[in-house]
Amino acid sequence: MFGLGSLGFVAPAVLLGLIALPVLWWLLRAIPPSPKTEIFPGVRLLLGLDDPEREAERTPWWLLLLRVVAIGAVIIGFAQPLLNPSQRLADSGEGPVLVLMDAGWASAPDWQARRAAAAATIEEAGRDGRPVILWRGTVETLAPPGPMAAAEARAAIEAMRPEALRPDRAAVLALLDDPAATPPGETLWLHDGLAHEAEASAALAERLADFGPLTLIGPEAPAMAVLPPRLEEGSLVATVIRTADQTAPDSVTLAALAAADGAGERRIAVANADFAAGAEQGEARFDLPSELIGTVSRITLTEAPSPGGTALADAAVRRVPVAVVDPSSVGEVAPLTSARHYLTQALEPHADVRAGTLADALEREPSAIFLADYGTIDGTDREALETFLQDGGLLVRFAGPRLAGALAANTLASQSVAGADPLLPVRLRRGGRTLGGALAWGDPRTLGPFDPDGPFRRLLPPDEVDVRTQVLADPSPDL
């Protein structure tokens, strides 16, 4: 391609036609020829007559100039002029041009600009008559793609889309070393600005530079990522991470989206994640009621979104409504030694806990009901609780003196057989077991070591706690 300053020509050979413009000027002046002057006596009869139509003896100079300029413009047009043509490729480059696109999640925010840069390079390769090799950074083929014409590469780049993956530098390097791969004469690498597999990235850059000139184009600012949201003190918190050398912006906005009644999603809250100077992480806190937190489907960046800039909200951030029923502390503040206090402390980090009577709990339609030493369940409460279980609810019962007393009195169920209660997981043995008494079967039992993987890990069992009464399951072949 020939250029004059900021003006370039795709077909500069056509400009040789401008040399013929002086000859064209002479031809336009010579054709038609000038009229001859002849003396005719009869012309005297025409003297004094006024002829309204006159013809010039020669073509006016301004008309000749306009025609020559028009023909010159046609010649320049056939030379395909370009204003400020891109010069990403080397002037003396030979061989195929490799266009390596990092088509991963970090390329999504500025994908249109990346595709435009790749298309301009493909156009330039086409003007120079050089084939193009188009590769994704996220390799999806086992065989290396071969060279193609510029027109085919333009169609392929228009159909290319970023994927929710990270670039695989090692796989691209392996394809370059494949004997079936065509070595590129020059490479344009549209980098996403992130160090995926740092060692493999450095080795890939060196390998591409060995083949020929390497042009590396990165984003104006690397993409940010949103980590999975979590619950902290009743609030929904999302962490945004960025590269260490990325100093702007100091704050980004995130949106919490929830599924709408129809198709699509609706935004229910926004929050800012602020970055300290030189910090790589910022946190956004959404202060939402527990009912709305349970409806959140994902957290996403409002500007420059990408697959990495979106985090799905799973069941870990949804506060499940549960009910705690403790007959010993209904309608009063739960003492520190009550079962209600300990159940509430254990469940509050993960669930929306409501305390009250069993009837109140069933009216709220919770996902689970925890009964702390609840004895006999009769009448309407029993029917409602059985319906609750049939509809998929969860019932957790804790043994205690009330349950043991109901078992001894045979009042757990309407059946005559002791322990045949559908609201119990197994049939219970009537009478249980007493330890440490005059007629006891054995001495009181102390607590053993806690499970190293359980919720009480790293805690020492207290010596003053012992077990004197047990509620036992009735042995059976299927127990």
VENLIN-V537910 format. One record per residue. N is the residue number from 0. OMEGA is omega in whole degrees, 0 to 359 (none if undefined). Layout:
N,OMEGA
N,OMEGA
This chain:
0,180
1,182
2,174
3,183
4,179
5,182
6,178
7,182
8,180
9,180
10,185
11,181
12,180
13,181
14,176
15,178
16,178
17,179
18,183
19,182
20,176
21,177
22,179
23,178
24,180
25,180
26,181
27,178
28,182
29,182
30,2
31,180
32,180
33,179
34,177
35,179
36,180
37,178
38,181
39,184
40,184
41,181
42,180
43,179
44,183
45,181
46,180
47,178
48,181
49,180
50,183
51,181
52,180
53,177
54,180
55,179
56,178
57,177
58,180
59,183
60,181
61,177
62,175
63,180
64,180
65,180
66,180
67,179
68,179
69,179
70,176
71,178
72,177
73,179
74,179
75,178
76,178
77,176
78,177
79,180
80,177
81,178
82,182
83,180
84,179
85,181
86,179
87,182
88,179
89,182
90,182
91,183
92,178
93,178
94,182
95,177
96,178
97,175
98,182
99,182
100,169
101,186
102,178
103,185
104,183
105,179
106,184
107,184
108,181
109,184
110,181
111,178
112,178
113,181
114,178
115,178
116,178
117,179
118,178
119,178
120,178
121,177
122,180
123,177
124,177
125,178
126,179
127,179
128,183
129,177
130,184
131,172
132,184
133,180
134,169
135,172
136,174
137,189
138,179
139,180
140,178
141,179
142,180
143,177
144,181
145,179
146,177
147,178
148,182
149,180
150,179
151,179
152,177
153,178
154,180
155,181
156,177
157,181
158,184
159,179
160,176
161,181
162,179
163,181
164,173
165,179
166,181
167,183
168,182
169,180
170,178
171,179
172,178
173,178
174,179
175,181
176,178
177,179
178,180
179,182
180,175
181,182
182,180
183,174
184,181
185,185
186,167
187,181
188,176
189,188
190,180
191,176
192,181
193,183
194,173
195,180
196,189
197,181
198,179
199,179
200,179
201,178
202,179
203,179
204,179
205,181
206,179
207,178
208,178
209,181
210,183
211,181
212,180
213,175
214,182
215,179
216,179
217,180
218,175
219,177
220,179
221,181
222,175
223,180
224,179
225,178
226,180
227,181
228,181
229,178
230,176
231,177
232,177
233,180
234,177
235,186
236,176
237,181
238,177
239,179
240,179
241,181
242,185
243,183
244,180
245,186
246,182
247,358
248,178
249,181
250,176
251,183
252,177
253,179
254,174
255,183
256,178
257,180
258,179
259,180
260,176
261,178
262,176
263,183
264,177
265,180
266,182
267,179
268,173
269,179
270,181
271,173
272,183
273,179
274,171
275,182
276,179
277,182
278,178
279,182
280,173
281,184
282,174
283,183
284,179
285,177
286,183
287,171
288,182
289,179
290,180
291,178
292,179
293,181
294,183
295,180
296,179
297,175
298,185
299,174
300,180
301,179
302,181
303,181
304,178
305,176
306,177
307,178
308,178
309,178
310,179
311,178
312,181
313,183
314,181
315,181
316,179
317,181
318,183
319,177
320,178
321,180
322,177
323,181
324,179
325,182
326,183
327,183
328,178
329,175
330,178
331,177
332,184
333,176
334,183
335,180
336,184
337,177
338,179
339,180
340,184
341,177
342,180
343,179
344,181
345,186
346,187
347,178
348,186
349,187
350,174
351,190
352,174
353,180
354,179
355,178
356,179
357,178
358,178
359,181
360,181
361,179
362,181
363,180
364,179
365,175
366,181
367,177
368,178
369,179
370,180
371,178
372,178
373,184
374,183
375,177
376,184
377,169
378,185
379,180
380,180
381,180
382,180
383,180
384,177
385,176
386,178
387,179
388,179
389,179
390,176
391,179
392,181
393,178
394,178
395,182
396,177
397,180
398,179
399,181
400,181
401,179
402,178
403,178
404,178
405,179
406,179
407,180
408,180
409,180
410,181
411,182
412,181
413,179
414,181
415,182
416,183
417,175
418,180
419,185
420,179
421,178
422,174
423,182
424,181
425,174
426,183
427,178
428,181
429,179
430,179
431,180
432,177
433,182
434,175
435,179
436,181
437,180
438,184
439,179
440,183
441,179
442,176
443,183
444,176
445,181
446,176
447,179
448,180
449,178
450,180
451,178
452,183
453,182
454,180
455,180
456,180
457,175
458,178
459,179
460,178
461,181
462,185
463,180
464,175
465,183
466,182
467,180
468,180
469,170
470,189
471,173
472,179
473,182
474,178
475,182
476,183
477,181
478,none
